[in-house]
Amino acid sequence: ILNLCVADMGDFDEKSGVIDCKTPWGCWYQTLDEVVAEVNLEPGTKAKEIKCKLTGKKLTTVVRGKEVMNGTLAGNVVTDDFIWTVEDHKLLRIVITKSDRTGRSCWPSLLEGQYQADPVVYDNMEKKMTLERVQRETQGIENTTSWEQIWKWDDATRKAIGTKLE
């Protein structure tokens, strides 16, 4: 008996939310495709008061002349696929595209040696990304999953989605 509910995973992103890692300036989180940093700003902050730059793997963010973050990203990224926006003059959202979007690379921190996820948060990030990957791999399958597909999943995937092969 295979206990797996694939049909209910269609709205996975909307239902699951994000697993964020709190930081002194806000939080960061990741999906299969992206890493997102959300920096809390003083109300009224304008985009022209922000300098946010990605050069190779080095991210530098300065707000109103104060350095918020500066360091090497913890994973590989697509350097020309980077955007930042200011929302409601109180939140800076930085979105960086991962170069490895397979879901097998969960970042332990935003920057090398900085903003590390604690073990519980990291474990939850890995589980969420595994579920996203499974959703992507099984997209279009309703109520059934082929045994061939199940055997291709690694043990961690089966464990994360709670499959039981009896």
VOBALUM-361388 format. One record per residue: residue in three letters; z, y, x of N, C-alpha, C, CB in turn. Coordinates in steps of 0.1 Angstrom, whole numbers, plus 5000, padded with zeros to 4 digits. Each point is the difference from the previous one (the first is absolute). Glycine has a CB too. Layout:
BEGIN
ALAZYXZYXZYXZYX/...
//
This chain:
BEGIN
ILE500049885009500050124991500050125009501249884981/LEU497950225016499950125007500650114992498049925012/ASN503150144992500650124993499550135006502049864994/LEU496950195000499450125005499450084989499649895022/CYS500850244977499450084990499150115006502149974986/VAL496649995014499050095006499550104990499449825016/ALA500550144971499550084990500850134998499149804989/ASP502250195013500850124998500050105012501449864985/MET497950115025500050085012499050115000500849805012/GLY498450214977498950105000500550145002498849854985/ASP502450195010500550135001501150015011499450044976/PHE500449885034501149985010500450135006499149785005/ASP500050315000500450125006500850094991497949985014/GLU501650034973500750094991501449954997497850074990/LYS502449805009501349954997501049995011498849874983/SER500750115029500849975011500650125007498749805003/GLY500750324996500450115007499849995015501750044982/VAL499050035026499949995014501449975006498150165000/ILE501849785012501349975007500050115011500049744995/ASP500950365003500050115010501149985010498950154983/CYS500949915028501050015011500450145001499049815013/LYS502350224984500550135000500150065015501349954979/THR498550185022500050065013500750144998497949885008/PRO502550185004500650134998499150114993501349955021/TRP497450034980499150104994499449954987499550075022/GLY500849814973499449954988500049855000498750214997/CYS500149745002499849855001498649965004501749984982/TRP498149905022498749945002499949874994499850135021/TYR499049834976499749864994498649965004501650054980/GLN498149825017498749955003499549914989500650025024/THR498049974976499349914991499149915010500150164979/LEU499149765015499149925008499150105008500149814984/ASP499550305010499050085006500550135007498649924982/GLU502650125014500450135005501550015003498250104986/VAL502150005022501450045003500150144995500349845021/VAL500850194971500250134994501350055005498649944980/ALA501450195024501350065003500150124990499949945025/GLU501350074969500350114991501150095006499349864980/VAL500450265023500950095006500550104990498949975023/ASN502450044975500550104991499950145006501649824990/LEU497950275003499850145005501050094993497649955005/GLU502650175001500850104993499150054989501350075021/PRO499249954967499250054989499250135004501649904984/GLY497250105012499150125003499249985013501750144989/THR498449755018499349985013498549994996502049885011/LYS497250194997498650004999499349925010500150234990/ALA498749725007499349925010499750075013498949894981/LYS500950245019499750075012501350005009498350144988/GLU502949835007501249995008500249865007501050184985/ILE498049745013500149865005498949975010501149934978/LYS499350005032499049955010500349855001499950215013/CYS499149714983500149865000498749945006501450004979/LYS498849935032498949955008500149865004499850235009/LEU499149704990500049865005498949995011500749914977/THR499750065035499149985011500249865006500150255005/GLY498949674993500249865004501149944991499250045024/LYS501849914982501249954993501250105000499249765006/LYS500650364999501150095001500050094988499950005025/LEU501250014968500250084988501050115003499549814985/THR500150325012500850115002500050084987499550015025/THR501750034971500250074988501050125002499449804986/VAL500250325012500850125001500050084987499550015026/VAL501750024969500150084988500750135003500049794986/ARG499450325011500650135002500650015014500650014976/GLY498649945034500450015014501049905005499650244997/LYS500949674994500949905004499349865001501950134990/GLU498349805021499449875001500749904991499350055024/VAL500049894967500649904991499949865006499450144980/MET499449835025499849875006498950015011500749884979/ASN499550045031499150005012500149875007500250255002/GLY498849674998500049875007498849914997502450024999/THR497649865006498949914999500349914988499650015025/LEU499449984967500149924988500249855004498550164987/ALA502349775004500449865004498949904998502250064993/GLY496749985001498849904998498750075003501449874984/ASN497650055015498650065003499550064987499649835017/VAL499750294985499550074988498550045002502350094996/VAL497149954993498750065000500250155002498949814985/THR500850245027500450135003499250114992500649925023/ASP498250054972499350104993500249984985498350015018/ASP502749914978500349984986501550044998498249824997/PHE502150315003501350055000500050134991500549905023/ILE500550114968500050124992501450044997497849944990/TRP502550195009501350044996499850114989501049955023/THR500050054968499950104989501450054998498149884989/VAL502050245005501350064996500050004985500250155020/GLU500849794974500149984985501250094995499049775002/ASP500650314988501050094994500850095009500249834983/HIS499250205029500750085010501349955005498850194990/LYS501449675008501349955004499949865006501150134982/LEU497749815019499949875005498749995009501249904980/LEU498950065032498949975009499749854999500550205015/ARG498349764981499749865000498949985011500549984974/ILE499849935035499149965011499549864997501150165017/VAL497649824982499449874997499149965012500150034975/ILE500349855031499249955012499549864996501550145016/THR497249844987499449874997500349905012498250114985/LYS502349775012500249905010498649945004502349954991/SER497650015021498849945005500049854996499750165019/ASP501549784980500249864996500550004986500549925023/ARG498650054967500350014986500149864994498950234998/THR501449675010500149864995501349984993498549935018/GLY502550154985501349974994500949915009499050034978/ARG500549945033500749915010500750095010498449814996/SER501550325003500650095010500950104993498149975015/CYS503250004984501050094994500650085011500449844980/TRP499550295019500650095010501550004999498050145000/PRO502749845011501550005000500650145000499949785012/SER499250324992500450145001498850084998502049955015/LEU498250184982498950094999499550045014500950094979/LEU499949955030499750035014500749915009499650244994/GLU499849735017500649905010501450065003497849935009/GLY503249994989501450035003500650104991499549955023/GLN499850104966500650104991499749964985499650185018/TYR501449854974499949974986499849864996499150234998/GLN501749685009500049864998500549964986500249975025/ALA499149944969500549944987501249915003497750024989/ASP503449995003501149915003499549864995501850184997/PRO498949715007499549864998499749974985501349945020/VAL499650114971499749984986498850074995502549974996/VAL497350155007498950084996498749945006501450214999/TYR498649755014498949945006499649874993500750105022/ASP500349814975499849884993499350024987502049905011/ASN498550204981499450044988498650055001502250054991/MET497550035020498750055002499049885003500950215010/GLU499649694998499149895003499749924987501049995023/LYS500049994968499849934988499050074991502449915002/LYS497850224997499050084991498649995006501950154993/MET498049865020498649995005499449864999500750185016/THR500249724985499549864998499549994985501649915018/LEU499150144973499649994986498750084997502449974994/GLU497550145013498850084998498849925006501350225002/ARG498949725009498949925007499749884991500850075023/VAL500149874971499849884991499250054988502149895008/GLN498350234986499350064989498550025004502250114991/ARG497649955020498650035005499249875001500950215012/GLU499849694995499349875002499749924987501150005022/THR499750024968499849934988499550084988501949865008/GLN497650264995499550094990498949934991500650205015/GLY499649804972499049944991500449864996498350145011/ILE502749814995500449874996501150014989499549905023/GLU500350044965500950024989500649864997498750194991/ASN502749815010500849884996499849885009499950094977/THR499149905031499849895008499750045015499249874980/THR501250055029499750025014499549865005501750205003/SER497249805004499649875006500949955010497650074995/TRP502549805006500849945010499550045014500649814985/GLU498150205017499450045012500650135005497949874995/GLN502250234995500550135003501549995004498350114984/ILE502449825009501549985003500249955014500449964975/TRP498849945029500249935013499650105011499649784990/LYS499650325007499650105010501150105003497649974993/TRP503350054997501150095002500949955010499850084976/ASP500850005032501049965010501349984993498850125019/ASP502249824988501349974994500750134995500249805015/ALA499650314993500750134997499450054987500450055024/THR498349944973499450044988500649934988497950065013/ARG502149804988500549924989501550034997498449825007/LYS502350205004501550044998500150134993500649875021/ALA498750234983500150134995499650014985499550095023/ILE499649834973499650014986500749894992497850095007/GLY503049834999500849904993499349884995501350194994/THR497649775013499349884995500849885004497850115002/LYS502249794989500649875002499049894998502350094993/LEU497549845017499149884999500849884999498250115014/GLU501749824974500849884998499149894997501850134991/
//
